[in-house]
Every structure is written in C-alpha cells, then in structure tokens.
Amino acid sequence: MIYFKACPKCRGDIRLQNDGTGDALHCLQCGFERAIAPHLLAKAREMRRVQAA
Ligand SMILES: [Zn+2]
C-alpha cells in the first residue's frame, strides 16, 4: 500500500511494508523510515483522507 505525499520530511510517497517484525513506513523519495503501531496506521489513513479532500 502506498500513501501519496505522506512523508513528513519531503512530502514524498510512502510505502507501507512489513519487515517480518512489524509494519513500517518507507519513503520512496528520501528513504525516510519509521516503524508504526496499528493505531498510528489508522491515523495515517485518516490523514490521507483529509489530504485527498
Ligand atoms: Zn521522504
């Protein structure tokens, strides 16, 4: 899954990936990475919906 323009550093596109230990966000443009908890993932979905509106 990809979150468009969701990177906090460069506003690039962020891909959600699972490295085997948990979900993590990875920016396709700048390489920003962050492990995320399920409740933060829900928040990211909320942000995307707001940005798309
Ligand atoms: Zn980035």
mmCIF file of the protein (N, C-alpha, C, O) and its ligand, coordinates in Angstrom:
data_MODEL
# 
_entry.id   MODEL 
# 
loop_
_entity.id 
_entity.type 
_entity.pdbx_number_of_molecules 
1 polymer     1 
2 non-polymer 1 
# 
_entity_poly.entity_id                      1 
_entity_poly.type                           'polypeptide(L)' 
_entity_poly.nstd_linkage                   no 
_entity_poly.nstd_monomer                   no 
_entity_poly.pdbx_seq_one_letter_code       MIYFKACPKCRGDIRLQNDGTGDALHCLQCGFERAIAPHLLAKAREMRRVQAA 
_entity_poly.pdbx_seq_one_letter_code_can   MIYFKACPKCRGDIRLQNDGTGDALHCLQCGFERAIAPHLLAKAREMRRVQAA 
_entity_poly.pdbx_strand_id                 A 
# 
loop_
_entity_poly_seq.entity_id 
_entity_poly_seq.num 
_entity_poly_seq.mon_id 
_entity_poly_seq.hetero 
1 1  MET n 
1 2  ILE n 
1 3  TYR n 
1 4  PHE n 
1 5  LYS n 
1 6  ALA n 
1 7  CYS n 
1 8  PRO n 
1 9  LYS n 
1 10 CYS n 
1 11 ARG n 
1 12 GLY n 
1 13 ASP n 
1 14 ILE n 
1 15 ARG n 
1 16 LEU n 
1 17 GLN n 
1 18 ASN n 
1 19 ASP n 
1 20 GLY n 
1 21 THR n 
1 22 GLY n 
1 23 ASP n 
1 24 ALA n 
1 25 LEU n 
1 26 HIS n 
1 27 CYS n 
1 28 LEU n 
1 29 GLN n 
1 30 CYS n 
1 31 GLY n 
1 32 PHE n 
1 33 GLU n 
1 34 ARG n 
1 35 ALA n 
1 36 ILE n 
1 37 ALA n 
1 38 PRO n 
1 39 HIS n 
1 40 LEU n 
1 41 LEU n 
1 42 ALA n 
1 43 LYS n 
1 44 ALA n 
1 45 ARG n 
1 46 GLU n 
1 47 MET n 
1 48 ARG n 
1 49 ARG n 
1 50 VAL n 
1 51 GLN n 
1 52 ALA n 
1 53 ALA n 
# 
loop_
_struct_asym.id 
_struct_asym.entity_id 
A 1 
B 2 
# 
loop_
_chem_comp.id 
_chem_comp.type 
_chem_comp.mon_nstd_flag 
ALA 'L-peptide linking' y 
ARG 'L-peptide linking' y 
ASN 'L-peptide linking' y 
ASP 'L-peptide linking' y 
CYS 'L-peptide linking' y 
GLN 'L-peptide linking' y 
GLU 'L-peptide linking' y 
GLY 'peptide linking'   y 
HIS 'L-peptide linking' y 
ILE 'L-peptide linking' y 
LEU 'L-peptide linking' y 
LYS 'L-peptide linking' y 
MET 'L-peptide linking' y 
PHE 'L-peptide linking' y 
PRO 'L-peptide linking' y 
THR 'L-peptide linking' y 
TYR 'L-peptide linking' y 
VAL 'L-peptide linking' y 
ZN  non-polymer         . 
# 
_pdbx_entity_nonpoly.entity_id   2 
_pdbx_entity_nonpoly.name        ? 
_pdbx_entity_nonpoly.comp_id     ZN 
# 
_pdbx_nonpoly_scheme.asym_id         B 
_pdbx_nonpoly_scheme.entity_id       2 
_pdbx_nonpoly_scheme.mon_id          ZN 
_pdbx_nonpoly_scheme.ndb_seq_num     1 
_pdbx_nonpoly_scheme.pdb_seq_num     101 
_pdbx_nonpoly_scheme.auth_seq_num    101 
_pdbx_nonpoly_scheme.pdb_mon_id      ZN 
_pdbx_nonpoly_scheme.auth_mon_id     ZN 
_pdbx_nonpoly_scheme.pdb_strand_id   A 
_pdbx_nonpoly_scheme.pdb_ins_code    . 
# 
loop_
_atom_site.group_PDB 
_atom_site.id 
_atom_site.type_symbol 
_atom_site.label_atom_id 
_atom_site.label_alt_id 
_atom_site.label_comp_id 
_atom_site.label_asym_id 
_atom_site.label_entity_id 
_atom_site.label_seq_id 
_atom_site.pdbx_PDB_ins_code 
_atom_site.Cartn_x 
_atom_site.Cartn_y 
_atom_site.Cartn_z 
_atom_site.occupancy 
_atom_site.B_iso_or_equiv 
_atom_site.pdbx_formal_charge 
_atom_site.auth_seq_id 
_atom_site.auth_comp_id 
_atom_site.auth_asym_id 
_atom_site.auth_atom_id 
_atom_site.pdbx_PDB_model_num 
ATOM   1   N  N  . MET A 1 1  ? 0.845   -1.204  0.000  1.00 0.00 ? 1   MET A N  1 
ATOM   2   C  CA . MET A 1 1  ? 0.000   0.000   0.000  1.00 0.00 ? 1   MET A CA 1 
ATOM   3   C  C  . MET A 1 1  ? 0.873   1.244   0.000  1.00 0.00 ? 1   MET A C  1 
ATOM   4   O  O  . MET A 1 1  ? 1.914   1.284   0.657  1.00 0.00 ? 1   MET A O  1 
ATOM   5   N  N  . ILE A 1 2  ? 0.453   2.239   -0.725 1.00 0.00 ? 2   ILE A N  1 
ATOM   6   C  CA . ILE A 1 2  ? 1.228   3.480   -0.818 1.00 0.00 ? 2   ILE A CA 1 
ATOM   7   C  C  . ILE A 1 2  ? 0.397   4.671   -0.370 1.00 0.00 ? 2   ILE A C  1 
ATOM   8   O  O  . ILE A 1 2  ? -0.757  4.847   -0.761 1.00 0.00 ? 2   ILE A O  1 
ATOM   9   N  N  . TYR A 1 3  ? 1.033   5.479   0.466  1.00 0.00 ? 3   TYR A N  1 
ATOM   10  C  CA . TYR A 1 3  ? 0.388   6.723   0.889  1.00 0.00 ? 3   TYR A CA 1 
ATOM   11  C  C  . TYR A 1 3  ? 1.044   7.873   0.133  1.00 0.00 ? 3   TYR A C  1 
ATOM   12  O  O  . TYR A 1 3  ? 2.206   8.203   0.369  1.00 0.00 ? 3   TYR A O  1 
ATOM   13  N  N  . PHE A 1 4  ? 0.299   8.467   -0.761 1.00 0.00 ? 4   PHE A N  1 
ATOM   14  C  CA . PHE A 1 4  ? 0.873   9.519   -1.591 1.00 0.00 ? 4   PHE A CA 1 
ATOM   15  C  C  . PHE A 1 4  ? 1.084   10.808  -0.812 1.00 0.00 ? 4   PHE A C  1 
ATOM   16  O  O  . PHE A 1 4  ? 0.224   11.253  -0.051 1.00 0.00 ? 4   PHE A O  1 
ATOM   17  N  N  . LYS A 1 5  ? 2.265   11.395  -1.029 1.00 0.00 ? 5   LYS A N  1 
ATOM   18  C  CA . LYS A 1 5  ? 2.595   12.687  -0.413 1.00 0.00 ? 5   LYS A CA 1 
ATOM   19  C  C  . LYS A 1 5  ? 2.413   12.674  1.102  1.00 0.00 ? 5   LYS A C  1 
ATOM   20  O  O  . LYS A 1 5  ? 1.926   13.644  1.681  1.00 0.00 ? 5   LYS A O  1 
ATOM   21  N  N  . ALA A 1 6  ? 2.802   11.582  1.734  1.00 0.00 ? 6   ALA A N  1 
ATOM   22  C  CA . ALA A 1 6  ? 2.595   11.443  3.174  1.00 0.00 ? 6   ALA A CA 1 
ATOM   23  C  C  . ALA A 1 6  ? 3.891   11.562  3.970  1.00 0.00 ? 6   ALA A C  1 
ATOM   24  O  O  . ALA A 1 6  ? 3.858   11.492  5.199  1.00 0.00 ? 6   ALA A O  1 
ATOM   25  N  N  . CYS A 1 7  ? 5.032   11.741  3.302  1.00 0.00 ? 7   CYS A N  1 
ATOM   26  C  CA . CYS A 1 7  ? 6.295   11.816  4.030  1.00 0.00 ? 7   CYS A CA 1 
ATOM   27  C  C  . CYS A 1 7  ? 6.410   13.134  4.794  1.00 0.00 ? 7   CYS A C  1 
ATOM   28  O  O  . CYS A 1 7  ? 6.226   14.206  4.219  1.00 0.00 ? 7   CYS A O  1 
ATOM   29  N  N  . PRO A 1 8  ? 6.717   13.050  6.100  1.00 0.00 ? 8   PRO A N  1 
ATOM   30  C  CA . PRO A 1 8  ? 6.861   14.267  6.903  1.00 0.00 ? 8   PRO A CA 1 
ATOM   31  C  C  . PRO A 1 8  ? 8.118   15.061  6.565  1.00 0.00 ? 8   PRO A C  1 
ATOM   32  O  O  . PRO A 1 8  ? 8.210   16.241  6.901  1.00 0.00 ? 8   PRO A O  1 
ATOM   33  N  N  . LYS A 1 9  ? 9.083   14.430  5.907  1.00 0.00 ? 9   LYS A N  1 
ATOM   34  C  CA . LYS A 1 9  ? 10.330  15.112  5.571  1.00 0.00 ? 9   LYS A CA 1 
ATOM   35  C  C  . LYS A 1 9  ? 10.271  15.781  4.209  1.00 0.00 ? 9   LYS A C  1 
ATOM   36  O  O  . LYS A 1 9  ? 10.617  16.956  4.079  1.00 0.00 ? 9   LYS A O  1 
ATOM   37  N  N  . CYS A 1 10 ? 9.834   15.044  3.188  1.00 0.00 ? 10  CYS A N  1 
ATOM   38  C  CA . CYS A 1 10 ? 9.929   15.559  1.818  1.00 0.00 ? 10  CYS A CA 1 
ATOM   39  C  C  . CYS A 1 10 ? 8.591   15.591  1.090  1.00 0.00 ? 10  CYS A C  1 
ATOM   40  O  O  . CYS A 1 10 ? 8.521   15.975  -0.077 1.00 0.00 ? 10  CYS A O  1 
ATOM   41  N  N  . ARG A 1 11 ? 7.535   15.188  1.781  1.00 0.00 ? 11  ARG A N  1 
ATOM   42  C  CA . ARG A 1 11 ? 6.214   15.140  1.136  1.00 0.00 ? 11  ARG A CA 1 
ATOM   43  C  C  . ARG A 1 11 ? 6.174   14.147  -0.015 1.00 0.00 ? 11  ARG A C  1 
ATOM   44  O  O  . ARG A 1 11 ? 5.360   14.261  -0.932 1.00 0.00 ? 11  ARG A O  1 
ATOM   45  N  N  . GLY A 1 12 ? 7.067   13.178  0.054  1.00 0.00 ? 12  GLY A N  1 
ATOM   46  C  CA . GLY A 1 12 ? 7.092   12.152  -0.990 1.00 0.00 ? 12  GLY A CA 1 
ATOM   47  C  C  . GLY A 1 12 ? 6.067   11.072  -0.705 1.00 0.00 ? 12  GLY A C  1 
ATOM   48  O  O  . GLY A 1 12 ? 5.256   11.175  0.215  1.00 0.00 ? 12  GLY A O  1 
ATOM   49  N  N  . ASP A 1 13 ? 6.130   10.041  -1.519 1.00 0.00 ? 13  ASP A N  1 
ATOM   50  C  CA . ASP A 1 13 ? 5.182   8.942   -1.380 1.00 0.00 ? 13  ASP A CA 1 
ATOM   51  C  C  . ASP A 1 13 ? 5.741   7.893   -0.429 1.00 0.00 ? 13  ASP A C  1 
ATOM   52  O  O  . ASP A 1 13 ? 6.909   7.516   -0.519 1.00 0.00 ? 13  ASP A O  1 
ATOM   53  N  N  . ILE A 1 14 ? 4.901   7.434   0.472  1.00 0.00 ? 14  ILE A N  1 
ATOM   54  C  CA . ILE A 1 14 ? 5.334   6.484   1.483  1.00 0.00 ? 14  ILE A CA 1 
ATOM   55  C  C  . ILE A 1 14 ? 4.700   5.121   1.241  1.00 0.00 ? 14  ILE A C  1 
ATOM   56  O  O  . ILE A 1 14 ? 3.499   4.996   1.001  1.00 0.00 ? 14  ILE A O  1 
ATOM   57  N  N  . ARG A 1 15 ? 5.544   4.122   1.311  1.00 0.00 ? 15  ARG A N  1 
ATOM   58  C  CA . ARG A 1 15 ? 5.059   2.767   1.121  1.00 0.00 ? 15  ARG A CA 1 
ATOM   59  C  C  . ARG A 1 15 ? 4.990   2.061   2.471  1.00 0.00 ? 15  ARG A C  1 
ATOM   60  O  O  . ARG A 1 15 ? 5.902   2.166   3.290  1.00 0.00 ? 15  ARG A O  1 
ATOM   61  N  N  . LEU A 1 16 ? 3.907   1.349   2.684  1.00 0.00 ? 16  LEU A N  1 
ATOM   62  C  CA . LEU A 1 16 ? 3.772   0.552   3.895  1.00 0.00 ? 16  LEU A CA 1 
ATOM   63  C  C  . LEU A 1 16 ? 4.329   -0.831  3.618  1.00 0.00 ? 16  LEU A C  1 
ATOM   64  O  O  . LEU A 1 16 ? 3.900   -1.504  2.680  1.00 0.00 ? 16  LEU A O  1 
ATOM   65  N  N  . GLN A 1 17 ? 5.283   -1.257  4.433  1.00 0.00 ? 17  GLN A N  1 
ATOM   66  C  CA . GLN A 1 17 ? 5.870   -2.569  4.224  1.00 0.00 ? 17  GLN A CA 1 
ATOM   67  C  C  . GLN A 1 17 ? 5.986   -3.303  5.539  1.00 0.00 ? 17  GLN A C  1 
ATOM   68  O  O  . GLN A 1 17 ? 5.985   -2.705  6.615  1.00 0.00 ? 17  GLN A O  1 
ATOM   69  N  N  . ASN A 1 18 ? 6.086   -4.622  5.424  1.00 0.00 ? 18  ASN A N  1 
ATOM   70  C  CA . ASN A 1 18 ? 6.214   -5.439  6.626  1.00 0.00 ? 18  ASN A CA 1 
ATOM   71  C  C  . ASN A 1 18 ? 7.541   -6.172  6.562  1.00 0.00 ? 18  ASN A C  1 
ATOM   72  O  O  . ASN A 1 18 ? 7.771   -6.987  5.668  1.00 0.00 ? 18  ASN A O  1 
ATOM   73  N  N  . ASP A 1 19 ? 8.425   -5.871  7.531  1.00 0.00 ? 19  ASP A N  1 
ATOM   74  C  CA . ASP A 1 19 ? 9.760   -6.458  7.511  1.00 0.00 ? 19  ASP A CA 1 
ATOM   75  C  C  . ASP A 1 19 ? 9.839   -7.760  8.290  1.00 0.00 ? 19  ASP A C  1 
ATOM   76  O  O  . ASP A 1 19 ? 10.927  -8.295  8.499  1.00 0.00 ? 19  ASP A O  1 
ATOM   77  N  N  . GLY A 1 20 ? 8.702   -8.269  8.718  1.00 0.00 ? 20  GLY A N  1 
ATOM   78  C  CA . GLY A 1 20 ? 8.690   -9.518  9.458  1.00 0.00 ? 20  GLY A CA 1 
ATOM   79  C  C  . GLY A 1 20 ? 8.527   -9.313  10.949 1.00 0.00 ? 20  GLY A C  1 
ATOM   80  O  O  . GLY A 1 20 ? 8.068   -10.209 11.657 1.00 0.00 ? 20  GLY A O  1 
ATOM   81  N  N  . THR A 1 21 ? 8.903   -8.133  11.430 1.00 0.00 ? 21  THR A N  1 
ATOM   82  C  CA . THR A 1 21 ? 8.757   -7.840  12.856 1.00 0.00 ? 21  THR A CA 1 
ATOM   83  C  C  . THR A 1 21 ? 7.601   -6.873  13.102 1.00 0.00 ? 21  THR A C  1 
ATOM   84  O  O  . THR A 1 21 ? 7.169   -6.670  14.237 1.00 0.00 ? 21  THR A O  1 
ATOM   85  N  N  . GLY A 1 22 ? 7.120   -6.289  12.026 1.00 0.00 ? 22  GLY A N  1 
ATOM   86  C  CA . GLY A 1 22 ? 6.030   -5.334  12.168 1.00 0.00 ? 22  GLY A CA 1 
ATOM   87  C  C  . GLY A 1 22 ? 5.950   -4.444  10.944 1.00 0.00 ? 22  GLY A C  1 
ATOM   88  O  O  . GLY A 1 22 ? 6.799   -4.508  10.055 1.00 0.00 ? 22  GLY A O  1 
ATOM   89  N  N  . ASP A 1 23 ? 4.932   -3.624  10.912 1.00 0.00 ? 23  ASP A N  1 
ATOM   90  C  CA . ASP A 1 23 ? 4.760   -2.727  9.778  1.00 0.00 ? 23  ASP A CA 1 
ATOM   91  C  C  . ASP A 1 23 ? 5.691   -1.527  9.893  1.00 0.00 ? 23  ASP A C  1 
ATOM   92  O  O  . ASP A 1 23 ? 5.999   -1.066  10.992 1.00 0.00 ? 23  ASP A O  1 
ATOM   93  N  N  . ALA A 1 24 ? 6.129   -1.035  8.754  1.00 0.00 ? 24  ALA A N  1 
ATOM   94  C  CA . ALA A 1 24 ? 6.970   0.146   8.741  1.00 0.00 ? 24  ALA A CA 1 
ATOM   95  C  C  . ALA A 1 24 ? 6.642   0.985   7.520  1.00 0.00 ? 24  ALA A C  1 
ATOM   96  O  O  . ALA A 1 24 ? 6.200   0.475   6.490  1.00 0.00 ? 24  ALA A O  1 
ATOM   97  N  N  . LEU A 1 25 ? 6.866   2.274   7.660  1.00 0.00 ? 25  LEU A N  1 
ATOM   98  C  CA . LEU A 1 25 ? 6.674   3.188   6.544  1.00 0.00 ? 25  LEU A CA 1 
ATOM   99  C  C  . LEU A 1 25 ? 8.027   3.474   5.908  1.00 0.00 ? 25  LEU A C  1 
ATOM   100 O  O  . LEU A 1 25 ? 9.021   3.661   6.609  1.00 0.00 ? 25  LEU A O  1 
ATOM   101 N  N  . HIS A 1 26 ? 8.062   3.505   4.592  1.00 0.00 ? 26  HIS A N  1 
ATOM   102 C  CA . HIS A 1 26 ? 9.308   3.770   3.881  1.00 0.00 ? 26  HIS A CA 1 
ATOM   103 C  C  . HIS A 1 26 ? 9.036   4.763   2.765  1.00 0.00 ? 26  HIS A C  1 
ATOM   104 O  O  . HIS A 1 26 ? 8.210   4.512   1.888  1.00 0.00 ? 26  HIS A O  1 
ATOM   105 N  N  . CYS A 1 27 ? 9.733   5.894   2.801  1.00 0.00 ? 27  CYS A N  1 
ATOM   106 C  CA . CYS A 1 27 ? 9.541   6.914   1.774  1.00 0.00 ? 27  CYS A CA 1 
ATOM   107 C  C  . CYS A 1 27 ? 10.301  6.542   0.508  1.00 0.00 ? 27  CYS A C  1 
ATOM   108 O  O  . CYS A 1 27 ? 11.489  6.220   0.556  1.00 0.00 ? 27  CYS A O  1 
ATOM   109 N  N  . LEU A 1 28 ? 9.611   6.591   -0.616 1.00 0.00 ? 28  LEU A N  1 
ATOM   110 C  CA . LEU A 1 28 ? 10.231  6.216   -1.883 1.00 0.00 ? 28  LEU A CA 1 
ATOM   111 C  C  . LEU A 1 28 ? 11.189  7.290   -2.382 1.00 0.00 ? 28  LEU A C  1 
ATOM   112 O  O  . LEU A 1 28 ? 12.068  7.001   -3.194 1.00 0.00 ? 28  LEU A O  1 
ATOM   113 N  N  . GLN A 1 29 ? 11.034  8.506   -1.917 1.00 0.00 ? 29  GLN A N  1 
ATOM   114 C  CA . GLN A 1 29 ? 11.841  9.614   -2.421 1.00 0.00 ? 29  GLN A CA 1 
ATOM   115 C  C  . GLN A 1 29 ? 13.106  9.865   -1.600 1.00 0.00 ? 29  GLN A C  1 
ATOM   116 O  O  . GLN A 1 29 ? 14.192  9.989   -2.167 1.00 0.00 ? 29  GLN A O  1 
ATOM   117 N  N  . CYS A 1 30 ? 12.980  9.942   -0.265 1.00 0.00 ? 30  CYS A N  1 
ATOM   118 C  CA . CYS A 1 30 ? 14.126  10.337  0.553  1.00 0.00 ? 30  CYS A CA 1 
ATOM   119 C  C  . CYS A 1 30 ? 14.639  9.217   1.445  1.00 0.00 ? 30  CYS A C  1 
ATOM   120 O  O  . CYS A 1 30 ? 15.678  9.372   2.087  1.00 0.00 ? 30  CYS A O  1 
ATOM   121 N  N  . GLY A 1 31 ? 13.935  8.096   1.499  1.00 0.00 ? 31  GLY A N  1 
ATOM   122 C  CA . GLY A 1 31 ? 14.404  6.984   2.290  1.00 0.00 ? 31  GLY A CA 1 
ATOM   123 C  C  . GLY A 1 31 ? 13.976  7.033   3.746  1.00 0.00 ? 31  GLY A C  1 
ATOM   124 O  O  . GLY A 1 31 ? 14.397  6.198   4.548  1.00 0.00 ? 31  GLY A O  1 
ATOM   125 N  N  . PHE A 1 32 ? 13.144  8.002   4.091  1.00 0.00 ? 32  PHE A N  1 
ATOM   126 C  CA . PHE A 1 32 ? 12.622  8.103   5.450  1.00 0.00 ? 32  PHE A CA 1 
ATOM   127 C  C  . PHE A 1 32 ? 11.952  6.798   5.848  1.00 0.00 ? 32  PHE A C  1 
ATOM   128 O  O  . PHE A 1 32 ? 11.179  6.225   5.079  1.00 0.00 ? 32  PHE A O  1 
ATOM   129 N  N  . GLU A 1 33 ? 12.257  6.329   7.071  1.00 0.00 ? 33  GLU A N  1 
ATOM   130 C  CA . GLU A 1 33 ? 11.653  5.093   7.542  1.00 0.00 ? 33  GLU A CA 1 
ATOM   131 C  C  . GLU A 1 33 ? 11.146  5.266   8.959  1.00 0.00 ? 33  GLU A C  1 
ATOM   132 O  O  . GLU A 1 33 ? 11.756  5.958   9.774  1.00 0.00 ? 33  GLU A O  1 
ATOM   133 N  N  . ARG A 1 34 ? 10.038  4.638   9.235  1.00 0.00 ? 34  ARG A N  1 
ATOM   134 C  CA . ARG A 1 34 ? 9.541   4.663   10.603 1.00 0.00 ? 34  ARG A CA 1 
ATOM   135 C  C  . ARG A 1 34 ? 8.660   3.445   10.841 1.00 0.00 ? 34  ARG A C  1 
ATOM   136 O  O  . ARG A 1 34 ? 7.756   3.146   10.062 1.00 0.00 ? 34  ARG A O  1 
ATOM   137 N  N  . ALA A 1 35 ? 8.946   2.752   11.932 1.00 0.00 ? 35  ALA A N  1 
ATOM   138 C  CA . ALA A 1 35 ? 8.089   1.648   12.338 1.00 0.00 ? 35  ALA A CA 1 
ATOM   139 C  C  . ALA A 1 35 ? 6.812   2.238   12.908 1.00 0.00 ? 35  ALA A C  1 
ATOM   140 O  O  . ALA A 1 35 ? 6.831   3.284   13.556 1.00 0.00 ? 35  ALA A O  1 
ATOM   141 N  N  . ILE A 1 36 ? 5.725   1.571   12.665 1.00 0.00 ? 36  ILE A N  1 
ATOM   142 C  CA . ILE A 1 36 ? 4.455   2.115   13.123 1.00 0.00 ? 36  ILE A CA 1 
ATOM   143 C  C  . ILE A 1 36 ? 3.651   1.092   13.898 1.00 0.00 ? 36  ILE A C  1 
ATOM   144 O  O  . ILE A 1 36 ? 3.738   -0.113  13.662 1.00 0.00 ? 36  ILE A O  1 
ATOM   145 N  N  . ALA A 1 37 ? 2.872   1.602   14.821 1.00 0.00 ? 37  ALA A N  1 
ATOM   146 C  CA . ALA A 1 37 ? 1.937   0.779   15.573 1.00 0.00 ? 37  ALA A CA 1 
ATOM   147 C  C  . ALA A 1 37 ? 0.582   0.830   14.861 1.00 0.00 ? 37  ALA A C  1 
ATOM   148 O  O  . ALA A 1 37 ? 0.291   1.788   14.145 1.00 0.00 ? 37  ALA A O  1 
ATOM   149 N  N  . PRO A 1 38 ? -0.229  -0.182  15.053 1.00 0.00 ? 38  PRO A N  1 
ATOM   150 C  CA . PRO A 1 38 ? -1.520  -0.251  14.356 1.00 0.00 ? 38  PRO A CA 1 
ATOM   151 C  C  . PRO A 1 38 ? -2.375  0.998   14.534 1.00 0.00 ? 38  PRO A C  1 
ATOM   152 O  O  . PRO A 1 38 ? -3.049  1.419   13.593 1.00 0.00 ? 38  PRO A O  1 
ATOM   153 N  N  . HIS A 1 39 ? -2.359  1.597   15.717 1.00 0.00 ? 39  HIS A N  1 
ATOM   154 C  CA . HIS A 1 39 ? -3.214  2.768   15.918 1.00 0.00 ? 39  HIS A CA 1 
ATOM   155 C  C  . HIS A 1 39 ? -2.688  3.971   15.146 1.00 0.00 ? 39  HIS A C  1 
ATOM   156 O  O  . HIS A 1 39 ? -3.452  4.871   14.799 1.00 0.00 ? 39  HIS A O  1 
ATOM   157 N  N  . LEU A 1 40 ? -1.377  3.988   14.876 1.00 0.00 ? 40  LEU A N  1 
ATOM   158 C  CA . LEU A 1 40 ? -0.821  5.070   14.070 1.00 0.00 ? 40  LEU A CA 1 
ATOM   159 C  C  . LEU A 1 40 ? -1.146  4.875   12.592 1.00 0.00 ? 40  LEU A C  1 
ATOM   160 O  O  . LEU A 1 40 ? -1.286  5.836   11.835 1.00 0.00 ? 40  LEU A O  1 
ATOM   161 N  N  . LEU A 1 41 ? -1.262  3.616   12.206 1.00 0.00 ? 41  LEU A N  1 
ATOM   162 C  CA . LEU A 1 41 ? -1.624  3.323   10.826 1.00 0.00 ? 41  LEU A CA 1 
ATOM   163 C  C  . LEU A 1 41 ? -3.029  3.855   10.541 1.00 0.00 ? 41  LEU A C  1 
ATOM   164 O  O  . LEU A 1 41 ? -3.289  4.420   9.478  1.00 0.00 ? 41  LEU A O  1 
ATOM   165 N  N  . ALA A 1 42 ? -3.916  3.668   11.492 1.00 0.00 ? 42  ALA A N  1 
ATOM   166 C  CA . ALA A 1 42 ? -5.276  4.186   11.335 1.00 0.00 ? 42  ALA A CA 1 
ATOM   167 C  C  . ALA A 1 42 ? -5.238  5.704   11.202 1.00 0.00 ? 42  ALA A C  1 
ATOM   168 O  O  . ALA A 1 42 ? -6.009  6.297   10.447 1.00 0.00 ? 42  ALA A O  1 
ATOM   169 N  N  . LYS A 1 43 ? -4.330  6.317   11.947 1.00 0.00 ? 43  LYS A N  1 
ATOM   170 C  CA . LYS A 1 43 ? -4.204  7.766   11.895 1.00 0.00 ? 43  LYS A CA 1 
ATOM   171 C  C  . LYS A 1 43 ? -3.679  8.213   10.530 1.00 0.00 ? 43  LYS A C  1 
ATOM   172 O  O  . LYS A 1 43 ? -4.111  9.235   9.998  1.00 0.00 ? 43  LYS A O  1 
ATOM   173 N  N  . ALA A 1 44 ? -2.744  7.443   9.967  1.00 0.00 ? 44  ALA A N  1 
ATOM   174 C  CA . ALA A 1 44 ? -2.202  7.768   8.655  1.00 0.00 ? 44  ALA A CA 1 
ATOM   175 C  C  . ALA A 1 44 ? -3.297  7.686   7.598  1.00 0.00 ? 44  ALA A C  1 
ATOM   176 O  O  . ALA A 1 44 ? -3.333  8.497   6.673  1.00 0.00 ? 44  ALA A O  1 
ATOM   177 N  N  . ARG A 1 45 ? -4.172  6.726   7.733  1.00 0.00 ? 45  ARG A N  1 
ATOM   178 C  CA . ARG A 1 45 ? -5.287  6.614   6.788  1.00 0.00 ? 45  ARG A CA 1 
ATOM   179 C  C  . ARG A 1 45 ? -6.186  7.836   6.901  1.00 0.00 ? 45  ARG A C  1 
ATOM   180 O  O  . ARG A 1 45 ? -6.693  8.351   5.905  1.00 0.00 ? 45  ARG A O  1 
ATOM   181 N  N  . GLU A 1 46 ? -6.367  8.278   8.115  1.00 0.00 ? 46  GLU A N  1 
ATOM   182 C  CA . GLU A 1 46 ? -7.203  9.459   8.345  1.00 0.00 ? 46  GLU A CA 1 
ATOM   183 C  C  . GLU A 1 46 ? -6.564  10.680  7.685  1.00 0.00 ? 46  GLU A C  1 
ATOM   184 O  O  . GLU A 1 46 ? -7.256  11.483  7.059  1.00 0.00 ? 46  GLU A O  1 
ATOM   185 N  N  . MET A 1 47 ? -5.256  10.821  7.822  1.00 0.00 ? 47  MET A N  1 
ATOM   186 C  CA . MET A 1 47 ? -4.538  11.945  7.236  1.00 0.00 ? 47  MET A CA 1 
ATOM   187 C  C  . MET A 1 47 ? -4.676  11.946  5.721  1.00 0.00 ? 47  MET A C  1 
ATOM   188 O  O  . MET A 1 47 ? -4.870  12.992  5.102  1.00 0.00 ? 47  MET A O  1 
ATOM   189 N  N  . ARG A 1 48 ? -4.572  10.765  5.137  1.00 0.00 ? 48  ARG A N  1 
ATOM   190 C  CA . ARG A 1 48 ? -4.631  10.644  3.681  1.00 0.00 ? 48  ARG A CA 1 
ATOM   191 C  C  . ARG A 1 48 ? -6.001  11.086  3.195  1.00 0.00 ? 48  ARG A C  1 
ATOM   192 O  O  . ARG A 1 48 ? -6.131  11.738  2.160  1.00 0.00 ? 48  ARG A O  1 
ATOM   193 N  N  . ARG A 1 49 ? -7.022  10.718  3.963  1.00 0.00 ? 49  ARG A N  1 
ATOM   194 C  CA . ARG A 1 49 ? -8.380  11.063  3.544  1.00 0.00 ? 49  ARG A CA 1 
ATOM   195 C  C  . ARG A 1 49 ? -8.559  12.591  3.596  1.00 0.00 ? 49  ARG A C  1 
ATOM   196 O  O  . ARG A 1 49 ? -9.211  13.182  2.735  1.00 0.00 ? 49  ARG A O  1 
ATOM   197 N  N  . VAL A 1 50 ? -7.974  13.206  4.612  1.00 0.00 ? 50  VAL A N  1 
ATOM   198 C  CA . VAL A 1 50 ? -8.083  14.655  4.749  1.00 0.00 ? 50  VAL A CA 1 
ATOM   199 C  C  . VAL A 1 50 ? -7.362  15.341  3.595  1.00 0.00 ? 50  VAL A C  1 
ATOM   200 O  O  . VAL A 1 50 ? -7.866  16.308  3.025  1.00 0.00 ? 50  VAL A O  1 
ATOM   201 N  N  . GLN A 1 51 ? -6.163  14.829  3.251  1.00 0.00 ? 51  GLN A N  1 
ATOM   202 C  CA . GLN A 1 51 ? -5.389  15.437  2.180  1.00 0.00 ? 51  GLN A CA 1 
ATOM   203 C  C  . GLN A 1 51 ? -6.071  15.286  0.832  1.00 0.00 ? 51  GLN A C  1 
ATOM   204 O  O  . GLN A 1 51 ? -5.939  16.150  -0.035 1.00 0.00 ? 51  GLN A O  1 
ATOM   205 N  N  . ALA A 1 52 ? -6.798  14.192  0.652  1.00 0.00 ? 52  ALA A N  1 
ATOM   206 C  CA . ALA A 1 52 ? -7.448  13.946  -0.632 1.00 0.00 ? 52  ALA A CA 1 
ATOM   207 C  C  . ALA A 1 52 ? -8.692  14.804  -0.801 1.00 0.00 ? 52  ALA A C  1 
ATOM   208 O  O  . ALA A 1 52 ? -9.154  15.033  -1.918 1.00 0.00 ? 52  ALA A O  1 
ATOM   209 N  N  . ALA A 1 53 ? -9.218  15.267  0.299  1.00 0.00 ? 53  ALA A N  1 
ATOM   210 C  CA . ALA A 1 53 ? -10.463 16.041  0.232  1.00 0.00 ? 53  ALA A CA 1 
ATOM   211 C  C  . ALA A 1 53 ? -10.218 17.447  -0.340 1.00 0.00 ? 53  ALA A C  1 
ATOM   212 O  O  . ALA A 1 53 ? -11.157 18.234  -0.467 1.00 0.00 ? 53  ALA A O  1 
HETATM 213 ZN ZN . ZN  B 2 .  ? 10.538  11.480  2.116  1.00 0.00 2 101 ZN  A ZN 1 
# 
